[in-house]
Amino acid sequence: MNTRTSSWAVPVILLGGVLLPLAMSGASVAVPAIGDDLESAGSAASWVVTGYFLAASSLMLVTGSLGDNLGRRRTYRLGVVIYVLGGAIAAFAPTISILLVGRVLSGMGAAAVMAGGAATAAAAFNGPARSRMFAAIGTAAAIGLAAGPVVSGGLVEALGWRGAFMAFALAGLVVFGGSFALPESHGDESVRIDWIGAALVVAGLCSFMLAIAGAPSRGWANPITLGAGMLALVSFALLRFHVRKVPSPIIDFSLLRDPNFLGWLIALATVSFGYAGLLAHLPSYLQSVFAYSPSQSGLMLLTPVVPMVLLPMLVGQLSTKVPARLMIGPALFAIAAGNAWLGFAVSLDSSASDLILPLVLIGLGLGTATGIVDAQAMNHAEPEKHGQAAGLINTVRGASTTLIMALFGSAIVGLIGLNTGDPQLAGRLATGADIGGDTVLAGAISFGWTFVQWGLAVVCAMGAIMVMLLLRRPERSGYKSVSEWSEVK
């Protein structure tokens, strides 16, 4: 990698960091309109968001290794092209099936963009500069999350959901033009990509998510559910055997032997569990129970995301003076407490304003964690493994996000179904159906949300405890980068 690089490189990485979360959070606002227009509801409509993340998380490791071999800028650029193509297909999709194909393609492109951007940043910076860069990336992602619901809500109301998807595709073209400013870098080019391992990872993750997401509508004993679950188990078992037999496996388990790296990965997964399901499904709740418009739902989602925009850079700077391991525990417990509080706030006799304070508490925890997690994890990876480490980090983020989206949606549908006795009605209620102020149906929706939020609170608290135990040891100094930009302007 050249030490002299374009001054536009950092803005390009940050622009990609804004666009992908914006497209994800924005899609959640459009789900009710998509369900009405394409006559699809329940799990099929919810896969507009989940399918994007499933594709992205399944391919993170592949694109990380691809970047190490073929070049991280080249991989980044290829990802943008695929992302734009998927957005165009989604915009013109005549059926829900074709729409999902477009969203999957966009997710595949997002995998390459996220892995390529993170690996490029890790190779270019070290020490405090790396912490500042990843804090900036976290801030960019938070801005995307914040702007997504509002921007998409306005686009859906003004141009329809098709116009919103096309707008995201056109924005991708801007990122593609800027990608020429990125410096090129490689890992160990003599290492071959583990295509067999990659296929096993994709098969395992996809099968597992399909089993979880479809179980409420098909049933846990359904042959498709059982078959998908069995395929996932077999794929992961074969992967564990396979990585012992190849010199350069798709997953470098040596990274996981470092308790600090493992601890930061668990922190990352806990953050996703604490917020991703809420981000994907809260707009549907607000539109059903409180008759919110898409733009009003987007404004409510600003509540937890504003702290995510303001805190990461501050926390990133603070982490150069205060050990990050002392900040991550309280941040994760704040996310757990916010979810527990939200479980009480979604009761039938509550108002939309009762959701604000618990959402702010979740946002404070998210903002703190976002400012330190990625940089701290990358500090425990050797420079020649930055691509694999970035791929693994983004795989954990994408897989945990996809998992909680699928579990969250499945649990909501299942609990509402227990209350109403009608699984089909439960699917419609969970994806933003207009209930016309029916208090019985509103109560069924609130019942499902209450228990899901309490379950998330328990999971996040357990994650916080695990992270604090793994990070008890003083953190070692990070590896030096291959080359570096001295400052983030």
N, C-alpha and C positions, 0 to 999 in steps of 0.2 A: 504493500500500500504506500502511496506517495505521501510524504509529510506535508507537501504543499497542496492544498485542496481548495475547491471553490468555496467562497463565503456563503453560497446558497445551499450547501450540503445540509447544514443543520435545519434550516427552515423546511427543506424538502422532507426530511425524516419526520419532523414535527407535523407537517401537513398530512402525511400519511397516517400519523398517529391520531389526528383529529377525525379524518374522514371515515375510517373503519368503525370506530365506536359510534359515530354519528349515524351511519347506515344501520347499525344494529339496533340502537335504542329507538331510532326513528321508525323502523319497521314494526316495532311493537305497537305503536300508536295506530298503524294502518290495519292491524289484524281484523278488527270488527268490520271495517269497510270492505276488506277483501272477502271476508266470509259472506257478507250480504251479496256482493257483486257476483262472486263465483259460486254462490250457493253451497258453501262449505263452512263447516263449523267444527268445534271440538278439536280433537287432536290434529286433524288435517290442517286447519287454519293456523294452529299454534306452531306448526312445523315451518311456517314462513320465517320465524325467528330461530327456532331450534335447528333446522336443517342447515342454516348458514354456519352456525357454530359447530355442528357435527362435522361438516366438511373441513372447516378450518382446523379444528383440534386433531382430526385424524391425520392431517398432512403436515402438521407443524414439524415433526421430526424429519420427515422426508425433505421438506424444503430447507430445513436447517443444514442437513448434510449436503443437499444439492448446492447450497450457497458456499459451503466450504470447498467443494470440488470445482464448480463451474464459475464461481464468482458471486459475491453477495449482491453487487449492483445488478448483475444480469438477472439473478433470481428475483430481485425486487421488481425489476422492470417487467419481467414475464408475468409476475403476479398481478401487477396493475392491469395488464392487457386482459387477463382472464377475468378479473373483477369487473371491468367495464363491459365485457361481453355478457357476463351473467346478469348485470344490471339491465342491459338492453333487452335480453330475453324475458326477464321478469316484467318489464314495462309493457311488453306487447303480448304477454301470455294470455291465451284464450281460455285456459282451464287451470285449475289449482295444481294439477300434475306438472304442467309445463312451467308454471310459476315456481314450483319447488325446484325444478331442474335449474332454472336461472339462479335461484338463491344458493343452491349447492355450488354452482360454478363461482359465484361471487365469494363464497366461503373458501373455496380452493385458492382463489387469487389472494384473498386476505391472508391465508397461511404464509404464502411466499412473501408478501409485503411485510408482515409483522416479523417473521424470522429474519428476513434480509435486513430490515431496518435495525433491529436490535443487535444483530451480529456486527453490522457496520459500525454502530455506535460503540459497541464494546471493544472492537479492534482499534478504534480511533482514540479512545480516552482511557486513562487510568487514574486511580486514586480519587481525590476530591472532584476532579473534572468529570470523571465517569459518574459519580454520584449526582452531580449537578445535571449532567445530560439525561440520565434516566429519570431524575425528578422532573425535568422538563418534558420528557416523553409522557410521564404519568399525568402531568398537568394538561398536556395536549389531549390525552385520552379522556380526561375528565371534562374538558371543554366540549369534546365530541359528544360525550354522554349527556351533557347539559343541553347542548344546542339541538341534539337529535330530535327529542320529542316536540320541542317548540317549532323547530324548522319544519319537521315532517308534518306536524299537526297543521301548520299553516299551508304547506304544500298540498296536503290531502284535501283540505277545505277549498283551496283555490283551484288546484289542477287535478284533483283525484289521486288515488294511490298510484296509478300508472305514471302520472306526471312526476310524482315524488321519486319513484325508482329511476326514471330517466334523468332526473336532476342529479342523483348520486352517480350515475354512470358518466355524465358529462364532467362532473367534478373529478372523477378518476382520470380523465384525459389531461387535466391540469397537472395532476401528480405525475403522470407519465412524462410529460414535458419536462418537469423539474428533475426527474430521476437522472437525467444526463449530467447533472451537477454532482452526483454522488461519487465518491472515490471508490475504486475497485479494490477488493481485498479477497484473499483466499485463506483457507485453512491448510491442512496437509493434503496437497493435491494428489499424493500417491495413494491415498486411502480411497477405496472404491465404495460407492453407495451400496448399502445392504438392501437390495430390492426385495429379497424374500422376507426379511424382517419388517420392511415397510408394509408389504402386503398383509402380513400377520397383524401388525398394529392397526391398519385400516379395517381389516375384517373383524378384529376383536372389538374395537370401539364402536363401529357401526352396528354390529349385531347386538351388543349390550344396550346401546341407546334405543334401538328399535324395539327390543324386548321390554324395556322399562316404559317407553312412551306409549306403546300400544296395549299394554296389559289392562288398563282400566276399561277400555272399550271392548277388547277381545276376550279378556279373562286371563288370569294367571295360569290356568291349566290348558289354555288353548294351544293346539299343536304349533302354531306359528310363534307364539310367545316362548314356549319351551324349546323349540328348535333354534330360535335366535339366541336364547340364553345358552344353550349347549354349544352352539358355534362359537360364541364369545369365550366360553371356558376353554374349549379346545384350542382356539387361536392363541390365547394368552399362555396356555401350557406349552404349546409348540414354540412360542416366542422365547419363553424362558429357557427351553432346551436349545433353541437355535443360537442364542447369543453366546453360548459357551463354546460354540463350534467355529465361529468366524472371527477373523482378526479385528475387524472393524464393524461391530454390530450397530444396528440402527439406534439402540439405546445403550449408552455407555454407563453401565451400572457402577463403574468406579466413581462417577460423580456422586452417586447416592450413598457412597460409603463415608462421605464427609458429613457428620451430623449437622454442621452449620448449613450446608447446601440443602440437605434434606429438610431441615427446619424451616428454611425460607420458602421451600416449595409447599410445605404444608400450610404456611401462613398465606401463601398465594391462593391455595385452594379454599382456605377458610374465608378469605375475602370474597371470592366468587360465590361461595355458598351463601354468604350473608346478604348478597345484594342482587345477583344476576336474575334469580327467579322473580324477585320483586320488580325489577326493571322491566322484564318481559310481560308480566301479567297484571301489574297495577293499573295500567290504562284501561284494561277490560273491566276490572272491578269498578273503577271510577265511572265508566260510561254506563255500566249496568245499574249500579246502586244509586249513584248520585246524578245520573243523566248528564254527565260531563260531555262536552264536545271534544274532538281530538286535540284541539289546541289547548283547551282547559286542562286536559289530562297531561299534556306536555308541560304546562306550567307547574303542575303539582310535582312532577318528576324533577323539577329544578331544585326542590327543597333539599334532598340529600346530596345533589351533585355540586351545588355551590361550594360547600366546604372542600370537596374534592378538587375544585379548581384553585382555591386559595391556599390550601395547606401543603401540597407536595413540594414546591420549591422551598418553602420555609423549613419543612422537615428535612429535606435533602441537605440544606445548609447546616441545620442543627446536628445532623448525623455525623458531621466531621468533628464535632466537639463532644457530643453525647453518644455513648454506644447505642447503636440501633436496636440491639436486643432488649434494651431497657424501655424502648418506646413501643415495640410491636405488641407486647402482651396487653397493655392497657388499651391499645387501638382495637385489638380483636375482641376484648371483653366489652368494649363500647358497642361494637357491631352486634354482639350477642344480646346485650341489654336492650338495644334499640329494637331488635326483632321481637323480644319478649314483650316489650311495651306496646309494640304495634299490634300484637295479638289481642291485647285488651282494647286497643283503640278502634278495632274494626267491628265492634259489637253493633247490634242492630240499632241501638238508641244513640249511637255516636254520630257526629257530623264530619264532613271532610276536613274541617280545621283541626279536629282531634288527631289527625294523622301527622301533622306538621312537626311537632317536637320529637316524636320517635324517629321520624325520617331524618331530622337534623342530627340526632345522636348517631344514627347509622352513618351519615355523611362524614361526621367528624372522625369516626374510626376508619372509614374508607380513605379519607384524605391523608391521614397520618400513615397508613400502611402503603398507599400508593407511592408516597415519596421515598420509600426506602427498600421495598421488597426486591424489585428487579435488580437494582445495583448491588445489593448485598449478596444476592445469589450469584450474579456474574463475577463478583470478586473472588469466588471460590472455584472458578474454572480456569484451567490453563488456556493461554491465548490460542493455541492450535485447536482447542475444543470449544471455542466461543460459538461456532455455528451450532454444534450439537447441544451446548448448554442453552443457547437462546431457543433452539427448537424444543428442548425439553421443558423449559420454563413456559413457553407459549402453549405447548401441548397440555401441560397441567392446567394452565389458565383456561384454555379452550375446552378441555375435557370436563373440568369441574363446572365450568359455566354451562356447557351443554347438558351435563348430568343433572344439575340442579334445575335447569329449565324444564327438562323432561319430567323429573320427579315432582317438581312444584306443580306443573300443569296436571300430571296424572293424579297427584294427591288431591288437588282442588276438585277435579272432576269426580274422583271417587267419593270424597266426603260430601259433596253436594248431592251426588247420586244416592248416598245413604239417607240423606235427609228428604229427598223428593221421591225416591223410588223409581226414577225414570232416568237411565243413563244417557239417553239421547238429549233430553232436556238439560241434564247436567252439563253436557258438552257445550250446548249453546250458551248457557248461563256463564260458564267459565271463560268464554271468549267474547264477552261484551254484548250479549243479546239485550235488546230493549225490553225491560220488564214492566214498563208503564207505571212505576211507583208501587207495584205489588209488594206489600210488606212481608208476605210469606216467602216469596222467592228471594227477596233481599235478605231475609233471615237465614235462608239456606246457604246463600253465598257467603254471608258473614261467618256462619258456622264453619264452613270449610277453611276460610282464611285464618280464623282464630287458631285452629289446631295446627295448621301448616306453619304459621309464624312461631308458635311455641316450640315445635319440633326443630325449626331452624335455629332458634336460640340455644337449644341444648347442643346441637351439632357444633355451632360456632364456639361455645364455651369449652367444649372438649378439644376443639382444634387449638384454642388459645393455650390450654394447659400443655398439650403436646409440644407446641412450639417453644414455650418457655422452658420446658425440660430439655429439649434438644439444644437450645442456645445458651445453656448455663455457662458453658466454657467461654473464656474470652475469645473474641474473634481474631483470627489471624489476618495479617495484612494481605491485601489483594494481589493477584498476579500482575506483573507488568504487561502493558499492551504491546502489540507488535510495533506500532508506532502511534503517535498521539498528536492531537491538537491540544495546545497548551491551555486554552481557555474556551469556555462557552460564553460567547458574547451575549 
